């Protein structure tokens, strides 16, 4: 991580003893696992948020510091460590993005009164007290995009492919409802473990069902691997793909797309149909001033984390914050850029 504010190691912090003049924000980001490719963007954007908050006076005069937890490990491991650190006073609030199985595990074990802000698209369902979700639910994120693709790309036969955990299962349930309402059908469906070693059976399912569209609910490295194999098999030229987890780092790792058939419905993109996203560009410029010209890209996950850190600190005296859901958006991969589809933006 570059820039002024560097995160603290939680165990070193506990050995030295937490300082009462510092407001500690636990930062649960995937430093390992499938989503680790997004970690540089996430760490630098969280650091930018922290620097800006400290420049504005911190929390009642207390300096804000980040304390990292690797949320890319097994859910029970992450949850047990975070709960122990909360109880030991290593941080005052927890903010993070990670897979929803980690999110569920954290909700189960965090001590009473613990405050936790979860920032990426989420699986829906009930919230425990003290938890804030700033992302979108499966239906909010996918329904408008699927309806648009059915109507504008004539994609009426869909295969649903995802990783076998709570978020993709919730996405598939929402997709069944949205596609049925749009007059389309699900002709195939598969959930696979993290880190699938052979994409061949999934590609065969797309061919065998004569699918027009594929909804992808894999994340990070697994999503990159699938998209590479999909293109290598020549399916990218005739089958529409839609992902709720494809962001800028993943698109760079895939090598971009020149077919016009790769779509994403993450909440933020680097450009829109009417031109650049000025908020995104402004964040990238501030990050470059902080971290230098080699600063990582402002991806959708990192932008959500930036907002999440600010929400956590702003609401430090509250146990519950209500936020409106981000607008539904759809973008097409244009080379190495994600460009918003005009007219889809919805409240």
C-alpha positions in Angstrom: 0.0 0.0 0.0 1.4 3.4 -1.0 0.6 6.9 0.3 0.6 8.5 3.7 -1.5 6.2 5.9 -0.4 2.6 6.1 -2.5 0.0 7.8 -1.6 -1.5 11.2 -1.0 -5.2 11.9 -3.7 -6.2 14.4 -1.5 -8.4 16.5 1.3 -5.9 16.7 -1.2 -3.3 17.7 -2.4 -5.5 20.6 1.1 -6.2 21.8 1.8 -2.4 21.9 -1.7 -1.7 23.3 -4.5 0.2 21.5 -4.2 4.0 21.8 -7.2 5.8 23.2 -6.5 8.8 21.0 -6.9 6.8 17.8 -10.1 5.6 16.2 -9.2 2.1 14.8 -11.1 0.9 11.7 -10.8 -2.8 11.0 -10.3 -3.3 7.3 -11.4 -6.8 6.2 -10.1 -7.1 2.6 -9.1 -10.2 0.6 -5.3 -10.3 0.8 -5.4 -13.9 -0.4 -7.9 -16.1 -2.2 -9.9 -15.5 -5.4 -10.5 -11.8 -4.8 -6.8 -11.0 -3.9 -6.3 -9.3 -7.3 -8.5 -6.4 -6.0 -6.5 -5.9 -2.8 -4.1 -3.2 -4.1 -7.0 -1.0 -5.2 -8.9 -1.7 -2.0 -6.0 -0.8 0.3 -5.1 2.4 -1.5 -8.7 3.6 -1.7 -9.3 2.9 2.0 -6.1 4.7 2.8 -7.2 7.7 0.7 -10.5 7.8 2.6 -8.6 7.7 5.9 -6.2 10.5 4.9 -9.2 12.7 3.9 -11.0 12.0 7.1 -8.0 12.8 9.2 -7.4 16.0 7.2 -11.0 16.9 8.2 -10.4 16.3 11.9 -10.8 12.6 12.3 -13.4 11.3 14.8 -13.9 14.0 17.5 -10.3 14.9 17.2 -9.1 11.2 17.2 -6.8 10.1 14.4 -8.3 7.4 12.1 -6.1 4.4 11.5 -6.7 1.2 9.5 -6.1 -2.3 11.0 -6.1 -5.0 8.4 -7.7 -8.5 8.5 -7.2 -10.9 5.6 -10.8 -11.8 4.5 -9.7 -14.0 1.7 -9.3 -17.1 4.0 -11.9 -19.6 5.0 -15.1 -18.0 6.5 -14.7 -19.5 10.0 -11.1 -18.5 10.2 -11.8 -14.9 9.3 -14.8 -14.7 11.6 -13.0 -16.2 14.6 -10.0 -13.8 14.2 -12.2 -10.7 13.7 -14.3 -11.6 16.7 -11.2 -12.0 18.9 -9.8 -8.7 17.7 -13.0 -6.9 18.4 -13.2 -8.3 21.9 -9.5 -7.4 22.5 -10.1 -3.8 21.4 -8.1 -3.9 18.2 -10.7 -1.9 16.3 -13.8 0.2 17.0 -15.7 -0.7 13.8 -15.1 -3.2 11.0 -15.4 -2.4 7.3 -14.9 -4.8 4.5 -15.5 -6.5 1.2 -15.2 -10.2 0.7 -17.4 -13.1 -0.4 -20.8 -13.4 1.3 -20.0 -16.7 3.0 -17.4 -14.7 5.0 -20.0 -12.0 5.6 -22.5 -14.5 7.0 -19.8 -16.0 9.3 -18.9 -12.6 10.6 -22.5 -11.7 11.4 -22.8 -14.9 13.4 -19.9 -14.5 15.7 -19.2 -10.7 16.1 -19.8 -9.7 19.7 -23.0 -7.8 20.7 -22.6 -4.1 20.0 -20.0 -4.6 17.3 -20.5 -2.4 14.2 -19.7 -3.8 10.8 -20.1 -2.2 7.3 -20.2 -4.6 4.4 -19.7 -2.8 1.1 -20.0 -5.1 -2.0 -23.1 -6.4 -3.7 -24.7 -8.7 -1.1 -26.9 -11.8 -0.9 -29.9 -10.1 0.7 -31.8 -11.4 3.7 -32.1 -10.1 7.2 -29.5 -8.0 9.0 -28.4 -8.3 12.6 -28.2 -5.1 14.7 -25.1 -3.1 14.1 -24.6 -4.3 10.5 -24.7 -1.9 7.6 -24.8 -3.1 3.9 -24.0 -0.4 1.4 -24.1 -2.6 -1.7 -27.1 -3.9 -3.7 -29.1 -7.1 -3.4 -29.2 -9.7 -6.2 -32.5 -8.5 -7.7 -31.5 -4.8 -7.5 -28.3 -5.5 -9.2 -29.3 -8.0 -11.9 -33.0 -7.7 -12.8 -32.8 -4.5 -15.0 -29.6 -5.7 -16.7 -31.1 -9.1 -17.6 -34.3 -7.5 -18.9 -32.3 -5.1 -21.1 -30.2 -7.9 -22.5 -33.3 -10.0 -23.3 -34.9 -7.1 -25.1 -31.9 -5.5 -26.8 -29.6 -8.5 -27.5 -32.3 -11.1 -28.1 -30.8 -13.3 -25.4 -33.7 -15.6 -24.5 -31.9 -18.9 -23.5 -29.7 -18.5 -20.4 -27.2 -20.6 -18.6 -26.5 -19.6 -15.0 -23.0 -20.4 -13.8 -21.5 -19.5 -10.3 -19.5 -20.6 -7.4 -21.3 -22.7 -4.8 -21.9 -20.3 -1.9 -24.6 -18.0 -0.7 -24.3 -15.0 -3.0 -24.4 -16.9 -6.4 -27.3 -19.0 -5.1 -29.2 -15.8 -4.3 -28.3 -14.4 -7.7 -29.6 -17.5 -9.4 -32.9 -17.3 -7.6 -33.3 -13.6 -8.6 -32.3 -14.4 -12.2 -35.0 -17.1 -12.5 -37.6 -14.6 -11.5 -36.3 -11.7 -13.7 -35.8 -13.9 -16.8 -39.3 -15.4 -16.5 -40.8 -12.0 -16.2 -38.9 -10.9 -19.3 -40.1 -13.8 -21.4 -36.8 -15.7 -21.4 -35.9 -19.1 -19.9 -33.1 -20.8 -17.9 -31.9 -23.7 -20.0 -28.9 -24.7 -17.8 -27.4 -24.1 -14.4 -24.3 -25.1 -12.5 -22.6 -24.2 -9.2 -18.9 -25.2 -8.8 -16.4 -25.0 -5.9 -13.9 -22.2 -5.6 -10.9 -22.7 -7.8 -12.4 -25.0 -10.5 -9.6 -26.9 -12.2 -11.5 -27.7 -15.4 -13.8 -25.2 -17.1 -14.6 -27.8 -19.9 -17.9 -29.1 -18.4 -19.2 -25.5 -18.0 -18.3 -24.6 -21.6 -19.9 -27.9 -22.7 -23.1 -26.9 -20.9 -23.2 -23.6 -22.8 -22.8 -25.4 -26.1 -25.2 -28.2 -25.4 -28.0 -26.0 -24.3 -27.6 -23.6 -27.3 -27.6 -20.7 -24.8 -27.8 -17.1 -26.0 -26.6 -15.7 -22.7 -24.5 -16.7 -19.7 -25.0 -15.1 -16.3 -21.7 -15.4 -14.3 -21.6 -15.4 -10.5 -18.0 -16.4 -10.1 -15.6 -13.8 -8.5 -12.0 -12.7 -8.9 -9.5 -15.2 -10.2 -12.2 -17.8 -11.0 -14.1 -15.3 -13.1 -10.9 -14.4 -15.0 -10.1 -18.0 -15.6 -13.6 -18.7 -17.0 -13.6 -15.7 -19.3 -10.2 -16.6 -20.7 -11.4 -20.2 -21.4 -14.7 -18.9 -22.8 -12.8 -16.7 -25.3 -10.3 -19.5 -26.2 -13.3 -21.8 -27.0 -14.7 -19.1 -29.4 -17.9 -18.8 -27.5 -17.3 -15.1 -26.8 -18.3 -14.1 -30.4 -21.9 -15.4 -30.2 -22.9 -15.7 -26.6 -23.7 -12.7 -24.3 -22.0 -12.8 -20.9 -23.3 -10.8 -17.9 -21.4 -10.7 -14.6 -22.3 -9.1 -11.3 -18.6 -9.3 -10.1 -16.6 -8.1 -13.1 -14.7 -4.9 -12.3 -11.7 -3.1 -13.7 -9.0 -5.3 -12.2 -10.8 -8.4 -13.5 -11.2 -6.9 -17.0 -7.5 -6.1 -17.1 -6.6 -9.6 -16.0 -8.8 -11.1 -18.8 -7.1 -8.9 -21.3 -10.2 -6.8 -22.2 -12.9 -7.7 -24.7 -13.4 -6.7 -28.3 -16.6 -8.6 -29.1 -19.1 -6.3 -27.5 -20.7 -9.3 -25.8 -19.2 -9.0 -22.3 -21.4 -7.0 -19.8 -21.1 -6.1 -16.2 -23.6 -4.8 -13.6 -21.3 -3.7 -10.9 -22.4 -0.4 -9.2 -19.7 1.8 -10.6 -17.7 2.1 -13.9 -14.9 4.2 -15.2 -17.0 5.8 -17.9 -20.6 6.2 -18.9 -22.5 6.4 -22.2 -22.5 10.2 -22.0 -18.7 10.4 -21.2 -16.4 9.8 -18.2 -17.8 9.2 -14.7 -16.6 12.4 -13.1 -16.8 11.0 -9.6 -14.7 8.0 -10.6 -12.1 10.2 -12.4 -11.9 12.6 -9.5 -11.2 9.7 -7.1 -8.5 8.3 -9.5 -6.9 11.8 -9.6 -6.9 12.1 -5.9 -5.5 8.6 -5.5 -2.7 9.4 -8.0 -1.7 12.5 -6.1 -1.6 10.4 -2.9 0.0 7.2 -4.3 1.8 8.4 -7.4 1.3 7.7 -11.1 1.4 3.9 -10.6 -1.6 4.0 -8.3 -4.0 1.1 -8.9 -7.2 1.5 -10.7 -10.3 2.7 -8.9 -12.4 -0.5 -9.3 -16.0 -1.0 -8.1 -15.0 -3.0 -5.1 -12.5 -0.4 -4.0 -14.8 2.5 -4.6 -17.4 0.8 -2.4 -14.8 0.3 0.3 -13.8 4.0 0.1 -17.5 4.9 0.8 -17.7 2.3 3.5 -14.8 3.7 5.5 -16.4 7.1 5.4 -19.8 5.7 6.4 -18.3 3.8 9.3 -16.5 6.9 10.6 -19.3 9.3 10.0 -21.7 6.9 11.8 -19.3 6.1 14.6 -21.9 7.2 17.2 -24.7 5.1 15.7 -25.6 1.5 15.7 -27.6 1.5 12.4 -27.4 3.6 9.3 -30.0 3.5 6.5 -28.8 4.1 3.0 -30.6 4.0 -0.3 -29.5 1.3 -2.7 -27.1 2.3 -5.4 -28.6 2.7 -8.9 -28.7 -0.3 -11.1 -26.2 0.0 -13.9 -25.1 -2.0 -16.9 -21.8 -1.6 -18.8 -20.3 -3.3 -21.9 -16.6 -4.1 -21.9 -15.0 -2.0 -24.6 -11.4 -3.2 -24.9 -10.0 -2.6 -21.4 -12.8 -0.2 -20.3 -16.2 -0.7 -18.9 -18.6 1.8 -20.6 -22.1 2.3 -19.2 -25.1 1.4 -21.4 -27.1 4.7 -21.9 -30.6 4.7 -20.5 -30.3 1.8 -18.1 -29.4 3.8 -15.0 -32.3 3.4 -12.6 -33.0 4.7 -9.1 
